[in-house]
């Protein structure tokens, strides 16, 4: 259960909420990092190298922290969510906006 809560919190850090419409929207700056993580993983680069490259280039997480391989792995494990997958267990069964193919 704790892992699901942590993943949900991390996913919420990547999306924003439109204050007027109350809709969940993609944070464009963060989405570029998420997409890059998937591109690197898909060509066989491991999460240690991905996190090191992000850190070497001064790219921080949305909360201003350095990347770790665990942080990158958390993003990678949530591929279905970033594809617009349904998050189960919330009150409205919200479908997150599609960020990757």
C-alpha positions in Angstrom: 0.0 0.0 0.0 2.8 2.4 0.9 4.4 1.9 -2.5 1.1 2.8 -4.3 0.8 6.0 -2.2 4.4 7.0 -2.9 3.9 6.4 -6.7 0.7 8.4 -6.6 2.4 11.3 -4.9 5.3 11.2 -7.4 2.9 11.1 -10.3 1.0 14.1 -8.9 4.3 16.0 -8.9 4.6 15.6 -12.6 1.1 16.7 -13.4 -0.6 20.0 -12.5 -4.2 20.9 -11.8 -5.8 23.7 -13.7 -7.2 25.9 -11.0 -10.2 27.1 -13.0 -11.3 23.9 -14.6 -10.0 21.6 -11.8 -8.7 19.3 -14.6 -5.4 17.5 -14.4 -2.9 18.9 -17.0 0.6 18.0 -18.1 3.4 20.1 -16.7 5.3 20.7 -19.9 8.7 21.3 -18.3 8.5 18.1 -16.3 7.0 16.1 -19.1 10.2 16.7 -21.2 12.2 15.0 -18.5 9.8 12.1 -18.2 9.9 11.5 -21.9 13.7 11.7 -22.0 13.8 9.1 -19.2 11.7 6.7 -21.3 13.7 7.3 -24.4 16.9 6.5 -22.7 15.5 3.4 -20.9 14.0 2.2 -24.2 17.4 2.2 -25.9 18.9 0.2 -23.1 20.5 2.8 -20.8 20.2 1.8 -17.2 18.6 3.9 -14.5 22.0 4.6 -12.8 23.3 6.2 -16.0 20.0 8.1 -16.6 20.1 9.6 -13.1 23.8 10.5 -13.3 23.3 12.2 -16.7 20.4 14.2 -15.4 22.4 15.3 -12.3 25.5 16.1 -14.4 23.4 18.4 -16.5 21.9 20.1 -13.5 18.4 18.7 -14.1 16.6 18.4 -10.8 13.4 16.7 -9.9 10.2 18.8 -9.7 10.8 19.2 -5.9 14.4 20.4 -6.6 16.2 17.3 -5.5 18.9 15.4 -7.4 17.8 12.3 -9.3 18.5 8.8 -8.1 18.2 5.5 -9.9 15.2 4.8 -7.7 13.6 8.0 -8.7 14.1 7.2 -12.4 12.9 3.7 -11.9 9.7 5.0 -10.2 9.0 7.0 -13.4 9.7 4.0 -15.6 7.5 1.7 -13.5 4.6 4.1 -14.1 4.7 3.8 -17.9 1.0 3.0 -18.1 0.0 6.0 -16.1 2.0 8.3 -18.5 0.3 6.6 -21.4 -3.0 7.9 -20.0 -3.8 4.9 -17.8 -6.4 5.0 -15.2 -5.4 5.5 -11.6 -7.5 3.1 -9.5 -8.4 3.7 -5.9 -9.1 7.4 -6.1 -12.6 8.8 -5.6 -13.2 9.8 -9.3 -11.2 7.1 -11.1 -9.4 9.9 -12.9 -7.6 9.1 -16.1 -4.3 11.0 -16.2 -3.5 12.9 -19.4 -1.4 11.0 -21.9 2.2 12.1 -21.8 4.0 9.3 -23.8 3.0 6.8 -26.5 
